[in-house]
Amino acid sequence: MLVSAHRGGAGTQTDLENTRVALERAVALGVDYVELDVRRCGDGTLVLVHDDWVLMGGHRRPIADLTFEEFASRADHFLSLDEALEILEGRARVHLDLKFRSRGAQDEVAAVGRAVEVLGADDVLVTTGRVAAIRAVREWSDAGGLAVRAGLTVGGSVAGRPLREQLRMRRGELSPHDRFEESGANAVVANHWLALAGVARFARRAGLPLVVWTVDDPVSLRWWLRPGRAWLVTTNHPDRALAIRDGRIGA
């Protein structure tokens, strides 16, 4: 029963998401994994940021239009992927949530390759909702004889879509066999409500480890941290999750 610190361990402090401050705090707690939201700047630098834009001068600026220097100028605790990996090296495993796309998924594979170079294949988990990216990572991993865990995410946002399309997407997410077969994923990653609704059953039948996100309230944490229900629990409250898992809070 492993615990991943969501958005770099910032918890509810959204201004600290994916920052040096949050990473250091997560490592100090003793989490198993630290989740990093990875995007690509316009100059090719991989950086940690959840959304595809940042506020600069009171305006939204797309990450893809910024150089790393412009991105990092907001504050000295905003990080490149390389800087984050140096912080985690020898201290925690990394959960890379890839939130960008490149031609042939070349940059996604490069991001994973860099993480493996620094931390080792056994300490890297990759997640994304893109079938092509997972397939590329798996092909690269297999070709190198590496044990990288690559999970296809189920349960992305349907906000703004017509109701009929939202329902169609959610129904498809409960039976994701075809997408998983195409991707070659060796882990299932699901919103914890979708997991309860059927994705957990799919993972068990497929013999794949289950990653659930984002589990925050104590009741849900107690449920998912019981043996056999999930391989990894992603949470904004890793301190609470670790206390429950380790018996310091009654389960």
Phi, psi and omega in degrees: 000096186260155183238132176244131180278113185295141176051043176079004179094017182285341183064228181272001179272084188299334180289348180253007182304131173061029181253167178303319180301313182293316181299315180298322179293317180296316179298319180296330178290334182091029178294158179283316180230151170242122180279131178240126175273116189250127173229171184242128175285170181296335179269008177093351180291133177272129186230165179261114177194140184281307182277166181270016179211162172223156176276126176220121182063029180081005182235150175283124177245123178300137177303321183294347180261357186257149166279166177297322179300319178293317179299312185285345182292346180295323179189153185284354178263006172275141197236151163276165177298318180301317179296320180294320180296324177296323178294321185276341186306123178074005185236329179200158175277159184249138176246098182273115174259104187278119186242028177222171178221150178221165180298123181066014181058028182296318182287329176296315178297320179297322178297316179295319179300321179293318178297319179295321179300321184276316189255337186098147187300324183293342184254020182236126170243132179244133177225145174190158177271001183268117180302314184298322181292317178296318179299318180295318179296317180295319179295318178296316181297313180296320181298329179267002182065036184256153183257048180284132177273121182236114185251132175274128184274134176245132175107039177288175182292140174245011183302136177086351179272153177302149184305317181299319179291322177301314180295320179297317180295317181294320177299317180296327181292334179282346177226072189269022188306312185297317180295322180290321178297319179294322185281331186075016181303144176246023171203152177252130182238121187216146165307137189295334176289320175294325177299315177297326184283351178153340182292327177298321177297318177300315181299317179297314182295326180277352181069031183249142176294147184250128172251125180246144180217163330261118190260115187238320186285152186302321182297313180294321178297317179298323179295307188284342180269008173279144184305137174090356183264327177206151175278321183217135178246122177264132187211152171279352182234066182297331178297317178294316181297316180294323178295319178293312182298320186270005175081013178277344170235134183304130179268000000 
